[in-house]
C-alpha cells in the first residue's frame, strides 16, 4: 500500500552526485506558525551543512516555532535529549531505528541499548519514543524477529513513560498494525512520513493514530499520497520534514531543513482546498496535543556551544 513504491521512496532520500548541495532560499513566512514534528538536526548535509542553531533560526524566521529532534541510535538519541534540554525550540524523540536493531541484536547489545533508551525517555524535554517500527525493505527475513522485539520494547517504553510513539513504517504496513493491535498502542501514536494509500490512511485514523506528512506529499509522482491526505480528518494530521531528506517541491534533491515546512504545508492546503492559515492552526493544535507545549518544561541552560555532532 505504498504510493511512491519503496524503491522510489528510497531514491527520494538520496541526492544524485551531480545535484547541487545548496540549501534552498527562505520561503514566504507563515502567518500562523506550525511545528516540524520529525527532523534530524544532527545530520549535516552537503559541503556547507547548516548547524542546528542556524537551522532553528531560519525556521523561526518563517513561522516554524519548534521541532521534534529525532534519534535513531543511542548516540543520536543522547544528543537529541541534550539539545532539547538546552534549546527551547527543540523537543526530543529517542529510539533505536528498526534497521539498527538486527545488528545490535547480533552483538548481544539490544537489551542494554533499550535500557539506555528507557533512561533517556525519562528526561523532561523528551516527549516521544521514536523513530521505531518495522522496515522490511532494507531488512530481510533473518532480521525481522529482532526488529519486532525492538519495536515491542519501544512501545512499552512509550507507554510506561507516558510519551508519544513515532513510527517508521516501510514495506510493513500490515505488520506494524498487527503489532500495535496485539500489544496495545500508546495513547498518542504517530505514523512518521506517512507512506500508505487512502485505505491505509483511513485505517490509521480510525484507530485514533496520527498521520505525519513530509515533502513527499508535494511530489508529482505521489497522487495516492495526496488521496490519503484527503481521506482522513484534519484532526489526524501532522507535518514534518524528515530533514535533511525528502525536500519538498520545487527543491527536491537539495538539502531539507525545518524552515522549508511552509512549502509542504501550502501544498497540503492546496490539496485539501483550504486556507493555509486554517490548516496551520489545526496542525499546530494537533502537534501540541501529541507532544505537549514546547515551553511547559524549562530548559536547563541557555543555548551554547555543543559540538559533538556538528
N, C-alpha and C positions, 0 to 999 in steps of 0.2 A: 504493500500500500504506500510505496514511496512515490512522490510526484516527480522529483528530478531523476530518480534512479540512483542507486548507491554509487556507481562509478562516476556519474556526473556530479553528484554531491561532493565526492572526494576531490574531484578536479576543481570544484568551486573553492575549496580551501587552499589551493596551491596557485602560485603565480608563475607563469611561464618565465623562463630565464631571460627572455628578451623584453619583458614588461618593465616599465619604469617603477622604481620603488619609492616614488614620491607620494607623500600624503596629499589627499585632495584638499581643495580650499574649504574654508568655513562655509557652511550653508546658511541660508536665512534663518535667523533665530526664531524659535517657537514662542508664541505669545503665552501659552500655558505650558509650564515645564513638565517633563517626564523623567523617568529613571531608565538607565540601562541595566537590566536585571541579570546580565551574564556577559562578563568581559574578562580578558586576560591581560591586565596591565603589566604583568611581569615579562611578557614576551615582547622583546624589542624587534620590530620588523623593519627590514631594509637597512641600507647603509647608514642612514641618518634617522634611526628609530627614535621616537619620542619617549622620554622617560615618563613615569606615571604622573608627575606633577604637571607637566606640560599637557598631557592628555586631559587631565581633570580640569585644568584652566580653560582649555579650548571648549570642553564640554559645557562648563559653567556659562561661557560666553554666548552659547546658542540655546540655552534653556534645558540642558540636561543637568538636573540638580544633584544627581548622585548615581553611583554604580554599585553593583554587586561584583566584587572581585573573586574569581573562582579558582580554587586549587585543583590540581589534577594528580598530585602525589603528595607525599608527606612534606617535602621541602617547599613546594609552592603553596601548600595549604598553610604551613607555618608562616611563610612570607605574607600571605593574604591576611591572616589573623593579625599579624604585627602592623601591617599598613592600616588596617581598619582601626586598630587601637589608637593610632596617632593622627588619622586623617578623617575629618568629619564628613567628607563626601563619599566615603567608602564603607560599605558593609562587606563581610566576608562569607564565602561558602567554602567548605573544606571536604575533601574526599580523595579517594584513590580512583582514578579513571578506570573504567572497565577493561580497557586494553592493557592496563598495567597489572591487573590482578593475576593473570596466569603466570607471569614471570615472577612476581613477588611470591606466589604460592610455591613455585618450583624451588625458590631459595629457602623455603620454610619460614618466611618472614611475614606472612599475611596477618596472622593474629597480632603480632607485635605492632605492625603498622596500623591496623584497625584500632588498636588501643590508643595509638598516637592521635588518630583522627578523633576518637571519642574525647580525648583530653582537650583538643583544640575546640571541639564543639561546645565545650562548657564556658568558653570565654565570652564576655558580654556582647561584643560587636560582631560575633559570628552568628549569623542568622539563618544559615542554610547548610544542609549536608548535600554536597554535590560538586562536580558532576559525577554521578554514579548511575548505574543502569546496566544495559547489555548492548554489546556491539558484535554482531555475528558476521559483519562484513570483513573486519580485519582479523578476527579470532576464529580459528577452526573448531571442529568438534572437541579436540583434546583440551581446549581451554575453557569450554563453556561451563563446566562444573565450578571452576574457580571464580568465573565471573558471577555466576548465580549466588555462590556463597558470599562473595564480597557484597553484592547488591543487597542481599537479605540482611547482612550485618549493618550496612549503611542505613537501611530502612529502620532498623531497631535503634540505632544511634539517634536518628532524627526524632523518633517517637519518644525515646527516653529524655532527650534534651528539649523537647517541645519546639523543634526547628522545622522549617520548610525543607522539602526534598526537591532537589533539582536533578532531573533525569536526562541522561544521554541515551538515546534510543536510535540505533541504526541497524536496519535489516532484522529487527527483533520486536516489532510492534506487538504481535500476539503474545510472545513470551514475557515481555515486560508487564503487560496487563495481567497475565496469569500469576506472576509473582506477586504483584500488588494486591490482587484479589485473595491470593492464598494466605499471605502473611499479614495483610491489612495495611493500607497506605496511610501515611501521616495525614493529619487534617489538612495540611497545605502542601500540595504536590504539583510540581511544575514540569511540563514536558519542554525542556530547553530546546531551542532551534527546532520547533515542530516540523516534522517532515512527512506526515501522513496525508492521506486524502480526506475528502469531506466525510466519508463514512467513519473513518477512524477518529476524525476530529469530533464528530458528534458523540462517539463512544466515550472519548476522554472527557468531554464537557458534561455528559450525563453522570459521570462518576463524581463530578464536582472538582475535577482537576483543572489546572490552568494550562493554556497553550501560549508559549512564548514564540513570537515570530521574529526572525532575523532578516538580514538583507536578501536572503533567497526569495522572499516574497515579492521582491521587485524584479526578479529575473524574467526575461521574456519567455524562457523555456519552462516556466513553473506555473502554468494556468491552474493546475489541480491544487496547488498550494493556495492560490487566491480563492478557489472554490471552497477549500477548507476554512479559510478565514471567514467567508460569508456564511458558513454553515453553523456557526456557534454564537452563543450570546456574547455581547460585548463585555459582560461581567466576567468572562473567562479569559480575556486577552491580556497579554503582556508583550513587551517589545524588548529586543536585545540587539547587540552587535555580534557576539562571539568573536570580538576583535582579538587579534588582528586579521581574522579570517572573514569571509563572506561579505565583503564590501558591497553595499547596495549600488544599484544603477544610479547615476550613469558612470560610476567609478569602479565598476567590477574589475578585479585584477590588481588594484592598488591597495596599499595597506589600509586597514579599517581601524577605527577608533571610536570611542563613545560619542565624540562630537558629530558623528555622521548619522546618529539616530534620527534627526529630522527628516532625512531622505526616506528612510523606511517608514516612519510614521505618516508622512504625507502620502506615500504610495498606498498604505493601508487605508487611509481615509478616502482616497480616490476609489479604491476597490469597493469600499462599503457605502460610497455615496453620502458621506457625512462630512461635517465641518471638522477640520483638523484640531481645532481647539477643544471641541466637544470630545473627540476621541482621546486627546491628550489628558483631559480631566478624568475620563473614565479609567484609562490605563494607569494614571498616577494613583488613583484611589485603589485600583486593584493591586498595584505593586505594594503599597503600604499595608494593605490587608494581608498580603503574603509575608512580608518581611518586617513589618513594623516601621515606625518612624526612624529616619536616619539620625535624628537628634535626641532620641529617647535615652541613649546611653552616652555619657560624655566621653570624649577622647582622653587618653592618659597623658598626652604630651602634645605640644604644637608640632605641626609637620616640620621635619628637619631632614638632614642627610640620612639616607638609608640605602646603601649602595650594593647590597648583597646580590640583587638580581638586575641591577641597572647596567 
